[in-house]
Amino acid sequence: MTLTLNEALSDPAIIQALQEDPDSFRKVRDLKVSPDCILSFNTQINNVVKTAGYHLRNIAFIKKYLDKHSEVDMGLGPFTTILSRFQAVDMSVPFFFDTLGILSARGSAAINPWGFLMPLKNTVWASLIASLLIVCIVHFLFEHFLQPEASWQKQFGRILFEYFQPPLDHALARNTWSVWQKPLLGSWILVSFLLNSSYSGNLKSMMALRYIGHPIQTVRDLIEDTNKKIIIEHRTSYLATVQAIPFGDINELNKVGEAGRYVDYKMRNFLSYSDKILRGDHVQIFDTTNSLYYRAKEFSRTGRCDFYLAKETFIPFVYSMIWQKGSLLTPAINVRIRKVVEAGLYNLWVSQNIDNVTACANPPMKVYLQDPIHLENIWGVAVIWGGGMLLAFSAFALESVWIKYRADGDD
């Protein structure tokens, strides 16, 4: 005959057996489990864990629930093991281990219409223009001193045009150069050749192979990106642990978060606020298993991997079951949990209960583009061309007016 839990724990022989040989405790009936737990439970202890969940995170709520529902024998959790909870309820040996991570939106593989500017950084473009002006000014000063022309504007314009040709890979307009001009021109041609080769090579690679940006990879990256809000559920052990660390990047992260960057959303409502992360101005901090679960769920819904988890994880957590303080079941449950963990069954059950669990675990960071380039991909080039044409027509109109004005003045 199978005994109820209360009957079993009232039998001195069973209590002694629990203390001397926990593995001898086999089955009881009518075992009450917190209905807030999404996990199923039967009378065999070694089948209690089927998947991961978040329940009864706040210790005050745990105490209130267990006090109100005295018929509940245990909560399956998994619950993060922290001191305040350990003082209020009994916790099993850990059966799951995890860390916190940073979930962000992945970059896009779409061609940027201004991508032709990206092979060189803005500082390189600025340095190139500054170097061109410096070389032209030096050349102009030397030449104007040795061979002054009637119009210094025309002389400088001619020199600027000559030095503008090497970066565009054009042949020089003249073949005769003075001895002092050759080193100046040769050094400029070498710089132009290196920049031109780097630019053309990188541009070809970018047009064929797109690298998807993952800018947030560490806690330090998140701290320094002041434009991003940080989603972290309040009144949880995760935030409490982050707030309790008094040093390092985690402490600095908490300071900037409390200064106005923290946003409170319930993790279970991820799909309702995931668009904020996809916009790129929000990131989320939560455990890596849940990030894997929600990325897999989003992939099942859309067929895309729109999120990525930063490489750096931080603050390890252990997870346990909970029950009433002073329960005699502790050794009996612990011995079976150890067997489940040692056999690797819990991690197996977790992965089997998440559809497409590996689909977005390691999304590619580069995509080979085989589609033809469309006009919307290169309209930035058209803008530059149109701007050049407008500038040319404006200069033509001004020059025509100026020539007519000079002609009228001469008359």
MODACOR-V41502 format. One line per field, one symbol per residue. burial: # if it has 16 or more other C-alpha atoms within 10 Angstrom, else .. Layout:
burial=???
This chain:
burial=....#..##....##..#...#..#..##.####..###.#...##.##########.#..##..#.....###########..#..#########.##########.#.###.##..##.......#...#..##..##..#............#..##.###.##.................#..##..##.##..#...#..##.####.#.####..##....######...##...##......#.###.##...###...#......#.###..###################.....######..##..########....##########.#....###..##..#.##.###.#..............#.##..............................
